[in-house]
């Protein structure tokens, strides 16, 4: 299985990647399998599965990641977070990923079970941030490590310069690439990249994308983006007369954002699929992304 760092270094153009979440029940398994199968047709460079704070969710993540590693030709990335885990817990999970042949890890601090607005509390025997997690992973084995980056200012500090410094710190700790949190304005990405580059750091930063297709996603996507959605975007969504128009507005925004990001030289696009394939497929078709 290739390393994401190698894929980025060798790529002749922008790469494509998809994030899924583990099925929460046997009834959800067909949706997960169907989304993977549909999107695999685009031959993504890598796939990943999100990692929750509870023990059962973590087990499902490892199992789903191992299944992808065994069945998909794409590189597979295992997610790992600091939340509610001791150092020994983290090392055991790394060993499980390694046993499944997964040597690419996305290391994020993670949100508390109450959500992004809940103050982070480190496990008594755990880690306090993602930089420490990167160091732990690199010391434990020959893993390729990715990290998160924040185009919108990260709560509670609201300091874009601090956000850039943290990306640099994670790169210096051993991270090989970063994937951004959800955002909806291309200038946010450009400004983040410039702040990181101004500190002498050339870590590849892949933008994270999720098309908004229903009006009820506004608040949820705002939480994922760690800030309110752009006022003009929300106004257009609320002005839409019916669900079909809401979807058209959301899809148009996603397509435009992707085009602008590719024009800015983004090294790839990562889609947060939510285990759905149709909206992502439509965006990629609008971009004329090859689907053999």
C-alpha positions in Angstrom: 0.0 0.0 0.0 1.4 3.4 -1.1 2.0 6.2 1.4 0.0 9.4 0.9 3.2 11.4 0.9 4.6 9.4 -2.0 1.3 9.7 -3.9 1.4 13.5 -3.5 5.1 13.7 -4.5 4.6 11.6 -7.6 1.3 13.0 -8.8 1.1 14.5 -12.2 -2.0 16.4 -11.1 -4.4 16.9 -8.2 -5.4 13.7 -6.3 -8.8 12.6 -5.2 -9.7 11.2 -1.8 -12.9 10.2 0.0 -13.8 10.1 3.7 -16.5 7.8 5.0 -17.8 7.0 8.5 -18.1 3.5 9.9 -21.5 1.8 9.6 -23.3 2.1 13.0 -25.3 -1.1 12.5 -25.8 -4.0 10.1 -28.6 -2.0 8.5 -26.2 0.8 7.6 -23.7 -1.5 6.0 -25.2 -1.5 2.5 -25.1 2.4 2.4 -21.4 2.3 3.3 -20.6 -0.4 0.9 -22.7 1.2 -1.9 -21.0 4.6 -1.4 -17.6 3.1 -1.5 -18.4 1.1 -4.6 -19.8 4.0 -6.5 -17.0 6.4 -5.7 -14.3 3.9 -6.2 -15.1 4.2 -9.9 -13.2 7.5 -9.9 -10.0 5.7 -8.8 -9.3 7.8 -5.7 -5.7 8.0 -4.5 -6.8 7.2 -0.9 -9.8 6.4 1.3 -10.4 6.9 5.0 -12.9 6.2 7.8 -13.7 8.6 10.6 -12.8 7.8 14.2 -15.3 8.5 17.1 -14.8 9.1 20.8 -16.6 6.0 22.0 -15.1 2.6 22.2 -17.7 0.9 20.0 -17.2 3.6 17.3 -13.5 3.1 17.4 -13.9 -0.7 17.0 -16.2 -0.1 14.0 -13.7 2.3 12.5 -10.8 -0.1 12.7 -13.0 -2.9 11.3 -14.2 -0.7 8.4 -10.7 0.5 7.7 -9.4 -3.0 7.6 -12.1 -4.1 5.2 -11.2 -1.2 2.8 -7.6 -2.2 3.0 -8.4 -5.8 2.1 -10.8 -5.0 -0.7 -9.9 -1.7 -2.3 -7.0 -0.9 -4.6 -6.7 2.7 -3.2 -4.4 3.5 -0.3 -6.3 3.4 2.9 -5.8 5.9 5.8 -6.7 5.1 9.4 -8.0 7.9 11.5 -6.8 8.4 15.1 -7.8 10.9 17.8 -6.7 11.8 21.3 -10.2 11.9 22.8 -10.9 9.7 25.8 -7.9 7.5 25.3 -4.7 6.8 27.1 -1.3 6.5 25.4 -1.6 2.7 25.6 -5.1 2.8 24.0 -3.6 4.7 21.1 -0.7 2.4 20.7 -3.0 -0.6 20.7 -5.1 0.9 17.9 -2.0 1.7 15.9 -1.0 -2.0 16.3 -4.4 -3.0 15.0 -4.1 -0.7 12.0 -0.6 -2.1 11.3 -1.9 -5.7 11.5 -4.5 -4.8 8.9 -1.7 -3.5 6.6 -2.6 0.2 7.2 0.5 2.3 7.5 -1.1 5.7 6.7 -2.7 7.5 9.7 -4.6 10.8 9.9 -3.9 12.2 13.4 -6.3 14.7 14.8 -7.0 15.8 18.4 -10.7 15.2 17.9 -13.8 16.7 19.5 -15.3 15.7 22.8 -18.5 13.6 22.7 -20.5 16.7 23.3 -19.3 18.2 20.0 -16.9 20.9 18.8 -18.1 23.5 21.4 -17.4 21.2 24.3 -14.0 22.2 26.0 -11.4 19.5 25.4 -10.3 17.5 28.3 -7.3 15.2 28.0 -7.4 11.7 29.3 -5.4 11.4 32.5 -2.9 9.2 30.8 -3.4 10.6 27.3 -2.3 13.5 25.0 -3.3 17.1 24.9 -3.1 17.9 21.2 -2.5 16.6 17.7 1.2 17.5 17.7 1.8 15.1 20.5 -0.2 12.5 18.7 2.0 12.9 15.6 5.1 12.4 17.8 3.6 9.3 19.4 2.7 7.7 16.0 6.1 8.5 14.4 7.9 7.1 17.5 5.8 3.9 17.4 6.4 2.8 13.8 7.1 3.6 10.2 3.8 5.4 9.6 2.9 8.2 7.1 1.0 10.8 9.1 -1.5 13.4 7.9 -3.1 16.1 10.1 -5.9 18.6 10.1 -5.7 22.3 9.1 -8.2 25.1 9.6 -9.1 27.6 6.9 -11.6 29.2 9.2 -10.2 30.4 12.5 -10.3 27.6 15.1 -12.3 28.0 18.3 -11.8 29.1 21.0 -8.6 31.0 20.1 -9.9 32.8 16.9 -6.3 33.3 15.9 -5.4 32.5 12.2 -1.7 33.0 12.9 -1.9 30.4 15.7 -3.7 28.0 13.4 -0.9 28.3 10.8 1.8 27.8 13.5 0.1 24.7 14.7 0.2 23.2 11.2 3.9 24.0 11.0 4.4 22.4 14.5 2.7 19.2 13.3 4.8 19.2 10.2 8.0 19.5 12.3 6.7 16.7 14.5 6.6 14.4 11.4 3.4 15.0 9.6 3.7 14.7 5.8 0.4 16.4 4.6 -2.7 18.2 5.9 -6.4 18.0 5.1 -8.5 21.0 5.9 -11.7 21.2 7.8 -14.8 22.0 5.9 -15.1 25.6 4.4 -17.0 27.4 1.6 -14.8 30.2 0.4 -11.6 29.6 -1.6 -9.9 32.7 -0.2 -9.9 31.0 3.2 -7.8 28.2 1.8 -5.4 30.5 -0.1 -4.8 32.6 3.1 -4.1 29.5 5.2 -1.6 28.2 2.7 0.1 31.6 2.5 0.4 31.8 6.3 1.9 28.3 6.4 4.3 29.0 3.5 5.4 32.3 5.0 6.8 30.2 7.9 9.0 28.2 5.6 6.8 25.1 5.6 5.9 23.4 2.4 3.6 20.7 3.7 0.9 19.8 1.1 -2.5 21.1 2.2 -5.5 19.2 0.7 -8.9 21.1 0.9 -11.8 19.2 2.4 -15.1 19.5 0.5 -18.8 18.6 1.3 -21.6 19.7 -0.9 -24.6 21.1 1.1 -27.8 19.7 -0.4 -30.6 20.2 2.2 -31.5 23.2 4.2 -31.2 21.3 7.5 -27.4 20.9 6.9 -26.8 24.6 7.5 -26.3 24.3 11.3 -24.5 21.0 11.1 -22.1 22.2 8.5 -21.5 25.3 10.5 -20.4 23.2 13.4 -18.1 21.1 11.2 -16.6 24.3 9.8 -16.2 25.7 13.3 -17.9 29.0 12.3 -21.1 30.3 10.6 -21.5 29.6 6.9 -20.9 32.6 4.6 -23.8 35.0 4.9 -24.4 35.2 1.1 -24.5 31.4 0.9 -27.0 31.1 3.7 -29.1 33.8 2.2 -29.2 32.1 -1.2 -30.1 28.8 0.5 -32.9 30.3 2.6 -34.3 32.2 -0.4 -34.6 28.9 -2.4 -38.2 28.1 -3.0 -38.1 24.3 -2.6 -35.7 21.4 -1.8 -34.7 21.0 -5.4 -33.6 24.7 -5.6 -31.7 24.4 -2.2 -29.8 21.4 -3.7 -29.1 23.4 -6.9 -27.7 26.3 -4.9 -25.6 24.0 -2.7 -24.2 22.0 -5.6 -23.3 25.2 -7.6 -21.4 26.5 -4.6 -19.4 23.2 -4.2 -18.6 23.1 -7.9 -17.4 26.7 -8.0 -15.4 26.2 -4.9 -13.6 23.1 -6.3 -12.8 24.9 -9.6 -11.4 27.9 -7.7 -9.3 25.6 -5.5 -7.9 23.7 -8.4 -7.0 27.0 -10.1 -5.2 27.9 -6.9 -3.0 24.8 -7.3 -4.5 22.6 -4.5 -2.7 19.3 -4.5 -6.0 17.4 -4.4 -9.6 17.4 -3.2 -10.9 15.4 -0.3 -14.7 14.8 -0.2 -16.4 14.2 3.2 -19.0 11.9 1.7 -21.2 11.2 4.7 -21.5 7.7 3.2 -23.4 9.2 0.2 -22.2 9.1 -3.3 -24.6 11.0 -5.5 -23.7 14.7 -4.7 -19.9 14.0 -4.8 -20.4 12.2 -8.1 -22.2 15.2 -9.6 -19.5 17.6 -8.5 -16.8 15.4 -10.0 -18.8 15.1 -13.3 -19.2 18.9 -13.4 -15.4 19.1 -13.0 -14.9 16.6 -15.8 -13.0 14.4 -13.5 -12.1 11.2 -15.3 -14.1 8.1 -14.3 -12.7 5.1 -16.2 
